[in-house]
């Protein structure tokens, strides 16, 4: 197969913040292993890439590194060769917006107008700049899921007018994405649930969308025989104070479980916002001594936490593609997950699926597993085989290569 020069764009790629940095690192490595030349072009914060992948830094202001007006102003003043988009980014953030996808799009277009690649792959900026890039290059947009879902869940989670107004301002970039997405000719999304969401929320053509699962390195997420799981340790992954992740229901279930299992506790892979909703809920439930947040972890550290845990919980209200689902299953940890969006696509019949927003269902199923652990562990072991067969990078990379070559072919046909 022809070896290609590939650029992967990512407006922000935090190594530990959410799935974007993880996705960029994994897909760039997989395409490199397949023999392609791969460069990642990213705004700050920058990803931790495989050593053989070249990182091209496309500096923005990275204003969300701090919430101090003084520090943000210093960032603007210190940047050399400021453009209109630097000033736009500062003013938008000042008024509560999130302009990074838009400003990155224009910076990427400017950079790519002077550099040539066989294919450009953008990681979910869905910005005006991408339409300009699409005119001049074979192009694929990655849409993990429509962020409209995040917006809707955040609005539903609060009755405070001030907070609702702030959410409307923050998510104002969705107006741009709703205009841009229907004009993109090639979209890859990781689940059929996300595909439906993209069609419904962004009014995209079904024919423009290809479903390719995200991959997982089953060696990076594997059981550790030398570690004995704590029989009363639960584990979940959730960004605290993000309603879409449904952490409230895992915490409420923990409160119920402590009545029968006093030693039970919950590890949360994520960071708790000081003074935020989650901290207040934990205090109200009086479970502060039983919840432990762990953040900025390497994959190996996450694997060790899974190995030390007896049950994994994913209580999300929506997942475009749930990395924590397949990570837990790959580590052979019995899993309880909500039966929503992409999750049943990922688990098949190797996890317990429950209704969302139901702490009693979480509690009852944790109890069932603890009282009959061997049978559920046996199913978890079979679940790892399912993950290996379904989400291995050889299979995923082959599907990406097919989509890439089709995008190149269709671009050439249009421009003949």
RARA-V40826 format. One record per backbone hydrogen bond with DSSP energy under -0.5 kcal/mol. NH is the residue of the N-H (numbers start at 1). CO is the residue of the C=O. E is the energy in kcal/mol with one decimal. If there is no record, write none. Layout:
BEGIN
NH|CO|E ; NH|CO|E
END
This chain:
BEGIN
6|4|-0.7 ; 6|37|-3.5 ; 7|119|-2.2 ; 8|39|-2.7 ; 9|7|-0.5 ; 9|121|-3.6 ; 10|41|-2.1 ; 13|43|-0.5 ; 13|45|-2.6 ; 15|46|-0.5 ; 18|16|-1.0 ; 21|14|-0.6 ; 23|19|-3.0 ; 24|20|-2.5 ; 25|21|-2.1 ; 26|22|-2.5 ; 27|23|-2.9 ; 28|24|-1.9 ; 29|25|-1.8 ; 30|26|-2.4 ; 31|27|-2.2 ; 32|28|-1.8 ; 33|29|-2.5 ; 34|30|-1.5 ; 35|32|-1.8 ; 36|31|-2.0 ; 37|4|-2.6 ; 38|36|-0.6 ; 39|6|-2.4 ; 40|54|-2.6 ; 41|8|-2.9 ; 41|39|-0.5 ; 42|40|-0.6 ; 42|56|-2.0 ; 43|10|-2.1 ; 49|47|-0.9 ; 53|50|-2.4 ; 54|38|-1.1 ; 54|52|-0.5 ; 56|40|-3.3 ; 56|54|-0.5 ; 57|55|-0.6 ; 58|42|-3.0 ; 59|57|-0.6 ; 65|62|-1.5 ; 66|63|-1.1 ; 69|67|-0.5 ; 72|68|-2.4 ; 73|69|-2.6 ; 74|70|-2.0 ; 75|71|-1.7 ; 76|72|-1.7 ; 77|73|-2.5 ; 78|74|-2.4 ; 79|75|-1.2 ; 86|83|-0.6 ; 87|83|-1.4 ; 88|84|-2.5 ; 89|85|-2.2 ; 90|86|-2.1 ; 91|87|-2.5 ; 92|88|-2.6 ; 93|89|-2.2 ; 94|90|-2.3 ; 95|91|-1.4 ; 96|93|-2.1 ; 97|92|-2.9 ; 98|170|-0.5 ; 103|99|-2.5 ; 104|100|-2.6 ; 105|101|-1.6 ; 106|102|-1.4 ; 107|103|-2.0 ; 108|104|-3.1 ; 109|105|-2.0 ; 110|106|-2.2 ; 111|107|-2.2 ; 112|108|-2.8 ; 113|109|-1.5 ; 114|111|-1.4 ; 115|112|-0.9 ; 118|5|-2.4 ; 119|5|-1.2 ; 120|138|-2.1 ; 121|7|-2.9 ; 122|140|-2.6 ; 123|9|-2.5 ; 124|122|-1.4 ; 124|142|-1.1 ; 130|127|-1.2 ; 131|127|-0.8 ; 131|128|-0.8 ; 132|128|-1.2 ; 133|129|-2.1 ; 134|130|-2.6 ; 135|131|-1.2 ; 136|132|-0.7 ; 136|133|-0.9 ; 137|133|-1.3 ; 140|120|-2.4 ; 141|186|-2.7 ; 142|122|-3.3 ; 143|141|-0.6 ; 143|188|-2.2 ; 144|142|-0.5 ; 149|146|-1.7 ; 151|147|-2.0 ; 152|148|-2.4 ; 153|149|-2.3 ; 154|150|-2.2 ; 155|151|-2.3 ; 156|152|-2.2 ; 157|153|-1.1 ; 158|155|-1.2 ; 161|159|-0.5 ; 164|160|-2.2 ; 165|161|-2.5 ; 166|162|-2.0 ; 167|163|-2.0 ; 168|164|-2.2 ; 169|165|-2.0 ; 170|166|-2.5 ; 171|167|-2.6 ; 172|169|-1.4 ; 173|170|-0.7 ; 174|171|-2.0 ; 175|172|-1.4 ; 176|172|-0.5 ; 177|173|-2.0 ; 178|174|-2.6 ; 179|175|-1.2 ; 180|176|-2.5 ; 181|177|-2.6 ; 182|178|-0.6 ; 183|180|-1.9 ; 184|180|-0.5 ; 184|181|-1.5 ; 187|208|-2.9 ; 188|141|-2.5 ; 189|210|-2.3 ; 195|191|-1.9 ; 196|192|-2.2 ; 197|193|-2.0 ; 198|194|-2.7 ; 199|195|-2.2 ; 200|196|-2.6 ; 201|197|-3.2 ; 202|198|-1.7 ; 203|199|-0.8 ; 204|198|-1.0 ; 208|205|-1.3 ; 209|206|-1.4 ; 210|187|-2.9 ; 212|189|-2.3 ; 212|210|-0.7 ; 216|391|-2.6 ; 218|216|-1.0 ; 220|217|-0.6 ; 221|217|-1.6 ; 222|220|-0.6 ; 225|223|-0.6 ; 227|224|-1.7 ; 228|226|-0.5 ; 229|227|-0.6 ; 230|308|-2.8 ; 231|229|-0.5 ; 233|230|-2.0 ; 234|232|-0.6 ; 234|265|-2.7 ; 235|311|-1.9 ; 236|267|-2.4 ; 237|313|-0.5 ; 238|269|-1.4 ; 240|238|-0.8 ; 240|271|-0.8 ; 242|239|-1.5 ; 243|241|-0.7 ; 245|242|-2.1 ; 246|243|-1.9 ; 249|246|-1.1 ; 250|246|-0.8 ; 250|247|-0.6 ; 251|247|-2.2 ; 252|248|-2.4 ; 253|249|-1.7 ; 254|250|-2.0 ; 255|251|-1.8 ; 256|252|-1.6 ; 257|253|-2.5 ; 258|254|-1.9 ; 259|256|-1.0 ; 260|257|-1.2 ; 261|257|-2.9 ; 264|261|-2.1 ; 265|232|-2.4 ; 266|290|-3.0 ; 267|234|-2.8 ; 268|266|-0.5 ; 268|292|-3.0 ; 269|236|-3.0 ; 269|267|-0.6 ; 270|268|-1.2 ; 270|294|-1.9 ; 276|273|-2.1 ; 280|276|-2.1 ; 281|277|-2.4 ; 282|278|-2.5 ; 283|279|-2.0 ; 284|280|-2.4 ; 285|281|-2.4 ; 286|282|-0.7 ; 286|283|-0.6 ; 287|282|-2.0 ; 290|287|-2.2 ; 291|288|-0.7 ; 292|266|-2.6 ; 294|268|-2.9 ; 302|298|-2.2 ; 303|299|-2.5 ; 304|300|-2.1 ; 305|301|-1.9 ; 306|302|-2.4 ; 307|303|-2.4 ; 308|304|-1.4 ; 309|306|-1.5 ; 310|233|-2.4 ; 311|233|-1.3 ; 312|334|-2.9 ; 313|235|-2.7 ; 314|336|-2.6 ; 317|244|-3.2 ; 318|244|-1.2 ; 323|321|-1.2 ; 325|322|-0.9 ; 326|322|-1.4 ; 327|323|-2.6 ; 328|324|-2.0 ; 329|325|-2.0 ; 330|326|-2.2 ; 331|327|-1.4 ; 332|329|-1.5 ; 333|328|-2.1 ; 334|310|-0.6 ; 334|332|-0.5 ; 336|312|-2.5 ; 337|352|-2.9 ; 338|314|-1.8 ; 339|354|-3.4 ; 340|338|-1.7 ; 342|319|-1.7 ; 343|340|-1.9 ; 345|342|-0.8 ; 346|342|-1.3 ; 346|343|-0.7 ; 347|343|-2.2 ; 348|344|-1.5 ; 350|347|-2.0 ; 352|335|-2.6 ; 353|351|-0.6 ; 354|337|-2.3 ; 362|358|-1.6 ; 363|359|-2.6 ; 364|360|-2.7 ; 365|361|-2.0 ; 366|362|-2.4 ; 367|363|-2.3 ; 368|364|-2.2 ; 369|365|-2.1 ; 370|366|-2.5 ; 371|367|-1.9 ; 372|368|-0.8 ; 372|369|-0.9 ; 373|370|-0.6 ; 375|372|-0.5 ; 376|372|-1.3 ; 377|373|-2.5 ; 378|374|-2.3 ; 379|375|-1.6 ; 380|376|-1.9 ; 381|377|-2.1 ; 382|378|-1.7 ; 383|379|-2.0 ; 384|380|-1.5 ; 385|381|-1.1 ; 386|382|-1.6 ; 387|383|-2.0 ; 388|384|-2.4 ; 389|385|-2.2 ; 390|386|-2.2 ; 391|387|-2.8 ; 396|392|-2.1 ; 397|393|-2.9 ; 398|394|-1.8 ; 399|395|-1.7 ; 400|396|-2.2 ; 401|397|-2.7 ; 402|398|-1.9 ; 403|399|-2.0 ; 404|400|-2.8 ; 405|401|-2.5 ; 406|402|-1.8 ; 407|403|-2.0 ; 408|404|-2.2 ; 409|405|-2.5 ; 410|406|-2.6 ; 411|407|-1.8 ; 412|408|-2.2 ; 413|409|-2.3 ; 414|410|-2.1 ; 415|411|-1.6 ; 416|413|-1.0
END
